[in-house]
Amino acid sequence: MRYGDLAVTVSDLNRYIKDKFANDENLSQILVKGEISNFKNHYTGHMYFTLKDENSLIKCVCFKTYAEKLTFMPKDGMKVIVLGSVSVFERDGIYQIYVKIMEEDGLGDLYTKYKELKEKLEKEGLFSEAHKQKIPLIPKVIGVLTSQTGSVIRDIINVSTRRNPNVYIRLLPVPVQGEGAAEKIASGIKFMNENKLADVLILARGGGSLEDLWPFNEEIVARAIYDSKIPIISAVGHETDFSISDFVADLRAPTPSAAAELAVPDVYEVKKKIESYQDRLRMALLKKVEVMKLRYDKCMASIVFKEPLRKVNDSYLLIDNLSKRLEASIKIKQEKEKSKYIELISKLDALSPLKTLSRGYSLTQKNGKIIRSKEELQKGDKVELRFTDGNKNAVID
C-alpha cells in the first residue's frame, strides 16, 4: 500500500481546517481587543492589519462593506476592540479575523510616545520651515543612510543612475530597525557631516509596522537631523507612513525611489531645458538685432543724416525772420513815439509866451523879472521890452 493513496492535498487540508473553524461557535462571533500594527488601507477599500498584545498577534481583514461604516480611521499603535469571525484563507493557509465592527479602545503605548515626542519637538521648533535647507540643484555626491541589503538601496541606485549616470552614491550602512538602530543612525548622520562626505543625504528604509519604523521616531535621530549641515531627505516607510524624521528633515519623500528622484535631477531634462533656454536666448538676440537694425535704418533715413545742414539753414531763416520782425516792431514803435512827440510839442507850443508875442503882444521885464502890474514900476525904472523879433530897453516916464 502506498502512502500517496492516503495523502490529501493541501487544498483539502486547508478546506477541512476552514470547516472546523466555521463549525466552532466560539469563533463565528468573537470580540478581540489589541493594538493595531502594520495597517494598510488598500485602494480597493479593504483594510488589512495585525492585532497584537504583549505576547502574540493575529492577522485581520476588514472588507470595504464594513470599513465604510467605521466612524474613525484606524492607525498603527491604536488600541481597538473588533467584532468578527475567525476563519482560514485557503490559498495561504492563514487563519485571520474577518472584522465586521471595530471601536477605539485608546492609543497604544508606542503611538502615545510618538504623539508626545512630536508635540515636544514641534514646540521646540525642530519642525520649523525657516530652519529647513534647500536641496542642491545638481548634487555631485548623494549620501545614503540605510541597510546595505534589501530593495531600498537598489531602488535608490537604479533611479539615481537612470536620471544621472555620473552621480556618485556614497552608502553608509546603518541598521534601520531593532535595538540600537537609532543611535547608529544618529552617529551616521554626524559622521557624514563631520567628514563632508555628501552634498545631500537620503535617510531611507522600506515600509513596516510602527515598531519597525520606531528608530526614526527616536529623539536622538530627530536632533541629529536638525543639527545636520548637509540637507537631508527623509524617505521612511510607505507614502502613508509618517515618522518624526519626516517632520524634522529638510524634505520628505513618500518612498526611497521618490527620494532619489528629488535628490538627483534628470540630466536629460536639464539638458533639454538648457537647450530650450539657448534657443530662447538665440531668438531673443536675433529679435534684438533686428530691432536695432530697424532703428539704425530709421535713423539713417532721418533728414538729419540726409541733410545735416538743413537744421542750421532753418535756424538762419528763423533768425532772419525774427530780425525782420524786430526791425518792423522798432519802426512801428518809433512812429508811435514820434507822433506822441509831435502832439506834445504842439501842445507845448500853444502854451508858449512866445506864441502870444507873435500876435502883437510884448513882455516887460525888470532885472530879468516879468512885470505883471504897473504897481511894480516907478518913474525912471529901466525895463526891457521883449517883442517877437527881439528886445528893446526903455525907461519909465
C-alpha positions in Angstrom: 0.0 0.0 0.0 1.4 3.4 -1.0 1.2 6.5 1.3 0.2 8.5 -1.7 -3.1 6.8 -1.9 -3.9 8.0 1.6 -2.5 11.6 1.4 -4.8 14.5 1.0 -4.0 17.7 -1.0 -3.0 21.0 0.7 -6.3 22.5 -0.5 -8.2 19.7 1.0 -6.4 20.1 4.3 -7.0 23.9 4.4 -10.6 23.4 3.4 -11.0 20.9 6.3 -9.5 23.3 8.8 -11.7 26.1 7.5 -14.8 24.0 8.0 -13.6 23.2 11.6 -13.3 27.0 12.2 -16.7 27.6 10.7 -18.4 25.0 12.9 -16.9 26.4 16.1 -19.5 28.7 17.6 -16.8 30.5 19.7 -15.0 31.6 16.5 -18.1 32.7 14.5 -18.8 35.7 16.6 -15.9 36.9 18.8 -14.7 40.1 20.5 -11.0 40.6 20.5 -9.0 43.6 21.8 -5.5 44.5 20.9 -3.2 47.1 19.3 -3.1 47.8 15.5 0.1 47.2 13.7 1.2 47.2 10.1 -2.1 48.8 9.0 -2.7 49.0 5.2 -5.7 50.9 3.7 -5.9 49.2 0.3 -7.0 51.2 -2.8 -9.9 48.8 -3.1 -11.3 50.0 0.2 -10.4 46.8 2.1 -8.3 47.3 5.3 -5.5 44.9 6.3 -3.7 45.0 9.7 -2.3 42.9 12.5 -3.9 42.9 16.0 -1.4 42.2 18.8 -0.8 42.3 22.5 2.4 41.8 24.6 2.9 38.2 23.6 1.1 37.4 20.4 -0.5 38.7 17.2 -3.2 37.7 14.7 -3.9 39.0 11.1 -7.1 40.8 10.4 -9.0 42.0 7.4 -12.0 44.4 7.2 -13.6 44.4 3.8 -14.9 47.5 2.2 -18.5 46.9 3.1 -17.7 47.0 6.8 -14.8 49.5 6.5 -17.1 52.2 5.1 -19.2 52.0 8.3 -16.3 52.8 10.6 -16.5 56.2 12.4 -12.7 56.6 12.5 -9.6 55.9 10.5 -7.5 53.1 12.1 -3.8 53.8 12.6 -0.8 51.9 13.7 -0.5 51.9 17.5 -4.2 52.4 18.1 -5.9 50.1 20.6 -9.2 48.7 19.3 -11.9 46.2 20.0 -13.0 44.2 17.0 -16.1 42.0 16.4 -15.8 39.4 13.8 -15.3 35.8 12.9 -12.1 33.7 12.7 -11.6 31.7 9.5 -8.9 30.3 7.3 -7.8 31.9 4.0 -7.5 28.6 2.0 -5.0 29.8 -0.6 -2.3 30.8 2.0 -3.4 28.5 4.8 -3.5 31.5 7.2 -6.2 32.0 9.8 -7.3 35.6 10.5 -10.1 37.6 11.9 -12.7 38.9 9.4 -13.7 42.1 11.1 -17.3 43.4 10.9 -17.2 46.1 13.7 -14.4 48.0 15.2 -14.3 50.5 18.0 -11.4 52.5 19.5 -10.0 51.3 22.9 -7.4 54.0 23.4 -4.0 54.6 22.0 -1.1 52.1 22.1 2.0 52.8 24.1 4.2 53.4 21.1 1.7 55.7 19.5 1.3 57.7 22.7 5.1 58.1 22.9 5.1 59.1 19.2 2.5 61.8 19.8 4.2 63.1 23.0 7.6 63.4 21.3 6.1 65.0 18.2 4.4 67.7 20.3 7.5 68.3 22.3 9.8 68.7 19.3 7.3 70.9 17.4 7.1 73.3 20.4 11.0 73.5 20.4 10.9 74.5 16.7 12.5 71.4 15.2 9.8 71.3 12.5 10.1 75.0 11.6 10.1 75.7 7.9 12.6 78.6 8.5 15.3 76.1 9.6 14.9 73.8 6.6 17.7 73.9 4.0 17.3 73.8 0.2 18.2 70.7 -1.6 21.2 71.3 -4.0 20.1 71.7 -7.6 22.7 69.4 -9.0 24.5 67.5 -6.2 27.7 65.6 -7.1 27.6 63.1 -4.2 24.4 61.6 -2.8 24.9 60.1 0.7 22.5 57.3 1.7 21.9 56.0 5.2 20.1 52.7 5.0 20.6 49.0 5.2 23.2 47.7 2.7 20.9 44.8 1.8 17.4 44.9 0.5 15.5 46.7 -2.2 15.8 50.2 -0.8 19.4 50.8 -1.8 18.9 49.1 -5.1 15.9 51.3 -5.9 17.9 54.4 -5.0 20.8 53.4 -7.1 18.6 52.4 -10.1 16.6 55.6 -10.0 19.7 57.9 -9.4 21.9 56.4 -12.1 19.0 56.4 -14.6 18.5 60.1 -14.0 22.2 61.0 -13.9 24.7 58.3 -14.9 27.5 60.5 -13.5 26.1 60.9 -10.0 28.2 59.4 -7.2 26.3 57.5 -4.5 28.0 57.0 -1.1 26.3 54.4 1.1 26.8 54.4 4.9 25.2 51.2 6.0 23.2 51.5 9.2 20.6 49.3 10.9 17.1 50.6 10.2 15.2 48.7 12.9 15.8 47.0 16.2 17.7 47.9 19.4 20.5 50.4 19.0 19.4 51.4 15.4 18.5 54.9 16.4 22.0 55.6 17.9 23.8 54.3 14.9 21.6 56.3 12.5 22.3 59.5 14.5 26.1 58.6 14.6 26.0 58.1 10.8 24.4 61.5 10.2 27.1 63.1 12.4 29.9 61.2 10.7 28.8 62.3 7.2 28.6 65.9 8.4 32.0 65.9 10.1 33.8 64.5 7.1 31.7 66.4 4.5 31.0 63.2 2.6 27.9 64.2 0.6 26.1 67.2 -0.8 22.7 65.8 0.3 21.7 62.8 2.5 18.9 60.4 2.0 17.7 58.7 5.1 15.7 55.7 3.9 14.0 52.4 4.7 11.1 50.4 3.4 7.7 50.0 4.9 6.8 48.3 8.1 4.9 48.4 11.3 5.1 51.2 13.9 7.6 49.0 15.8 9.8 48.5 12.6 9.9 52.2 11.9 10.4 53.2 15.5 14.2 54.1 15.3 13.1 57.0 13.0 10.8 58.2 15.8 13.6 58.5 18.4 14.6 61.9 19.7 18.3 61.2 19.1 17.7 60.8 15.4 15.4 63.9 15.2 18.1 66.1 16.8 20.9 64.7 14.6 18.8 65.6 11.5 18.1 69.0 12.9 21.8 69.7 13.6 22.9 68.4 10.2 24.6 71.0 7.9 24.0 68.7 5.0 20.4 68.8 3.7 18.5 65.6 4.5 15.7 63.9 2.6 13.6 61.5 4.7 12.1 58.5 2.9 10.9 56.2 5.6 8.2 53.6 5.1 5.4 54.0 2.6 3.5 57.1 1.4 1.0 56.8 4.3 3.7 56.3 7.0 4.8 59.5 8.8 7.8 59.4 11.2 9.4 62.1 13.4 12.3 62.2 10.9 9.9 63.2 8.1 8.9 66.3 10.0 12.4 67.3 11.0 14.1 66.6 7.7 14.6 69.4 5.1 12.4 67.4 2.7 10.1 64.4 3.0 9.8 61.8 0.2 6.9 59.3 0.1 9.2 56.4 -0.9 13.0 55.8 -1.2 12.6 55.9 -5.0 10.9 59.2 -4.8 13.8 60.5 -2.6 16.2 59.6 -5.4 14.1 61.5 -7.9 14.0 64.5 -5.6 17.8 64.4 -4.9 19.0 63.7 -8.4 17.8 65.9 -11.3 17.2 64.2 -14.6 20.2 65.3 -16.6 18.4 64.7 -19.9 15.6 67.0 -18.7 18.2 69.5 -17.6 19.9 69.3 -21.0 16.6 69.8 -22.7 15.9 72.8 -20.5 19.3 74.3 -21.2 18.8 73.8 -24.9 15.4 75.4 -24.6 17.0 78.4 -22.8 19.7 78.6 -25.5 17.0 78.6 -28.3 15.1 81.3 -26.4 18.2 83.4 -25.9 19.2 83.0 -29.6 15.7 84.1 -30.7 15.8 87.0 -28.3 19.2 88.1 -29.6 18.1 87.8 -33.2 15.0 89.8 -32.4 17.1 92.4 -30.6 19.5 92.6 -33.6 16.5 93.0 -35.9 15.0 95.8 -33.8 18.4 97.6 -33.5 18.8 97.3 -37.3 15.3 98.8 -37.9 16.2 101.6 -35.5 19.5 102.1 -37.4 17.8 102.2 -40.8 15.2 104.6 -39.4 18.0 106.9 -38.1 19.9 106.8 -41.3 16.7 107.6 -43.2 16.2 110.6 -41.0 16.5 114.1 -42.6 19.3 114.9 -40.0 21.6 112.4 -41.7 20.5 113.1 -45.3 20.7 116.9 -45.0 22.9 117.7 -41.9 22.9 121.5 -42.7 19.2 121.7 -43.1 18.7 122.3 -39.4 21.4 125.1 -39.5 19.8 126.7 -42.5 16.4 126.6 -41.0 17.9 128.3 -37.9 19.3 131.0 -40.2 15.9 131.6 -41.8 14.3 131.8 -38.4 16.9 134.3 -37.2 16.3 136.4 -40.4 12.6 136.3 -39.9 12.9 137.3 -36.2 15.3 140.1 -37.2 12.8 141.5 -39.7 10.0 141.3 -37.2 12.2 143.1 -34.7 13.1 145.8 -37.1 9.4 146.3 -38.1 8.4 146.4 -34.5 11.1 149.0 -33.8 9.9 151.2 -36.7 6.3 151.0 -35.6 7.4 151.9 -32.1 9.4 154.9 -33.4 6.5 156.1 -35.5 4.2 155.9 -32.5 6.7 157.7 -30.2 7.2 160.3 -32.9 3.5 161.0 -33.2 3.2 161.4 -29.5 6.3 163.7 -29.5 4.8 166.0 -32.2 1.5 166.1 -30.3 3.2 167.1 -27.1 5.3 169.8 -29.0 2.1 171.2 -30.4 0.5 171.4 -27.0 3.7 173.0 -25.6 3.9 175.5 -28.4 0.3 176.5 -27.9 1.1 177.3 -24.3 4.4 179.2 -25.1 4.5 183.0 -24.3 6.4 183.5 -27.5 3.3 182.4 -29.4 1.5 185.2 -27.6 4.2 187.8 -28.7 3.7 186.8 -32.3 0.2 188.1 -32.1 1.4 191.7 -31.2 1.9 191.5 -27.5 5.2 192.3 -25.7 6.8 191.2 -22.5 8.1 193.7 -19.9 11.0 192.6 -17.6 12.8 194.4 -14.9 16.1 192.9 -13.8 15.1 189.6 -15.5 11.8 189.6 -13.6 8.5 189.7 -15.5 6.3 192.7 -14.6 2.7 191.7 -14.2 1.4 195.1 -12.7 2.0 198.8 -13.0 2.5 199.0 -9.3 5.8 197.2 -9.7 7.3 200.1 -11.7 8.4 203.5 -10.6 9.3 206.6 -12.7 12.8 206.2 -14.0 12.9 202.4 -13.8 14.8 200.8 -16.6 12.9 197.9 -18.2 13.4 195.5 -21.1 10.7 195.1 -23.6 10.7 191.8 -25.4 9.0 191.5 -28.8 8.6 188.6 -31.1 11.5 189.7 -33.2 13.9 191.0 -30.4 14.3 193.1 -27.3 14.4 196.9 -26.6 15.3 198.9 -23.5 13.1 201.6 -22.1 12.8 204.0 -19.2 9.5 204.6 -17.4 8.5 208.2 -17.6 
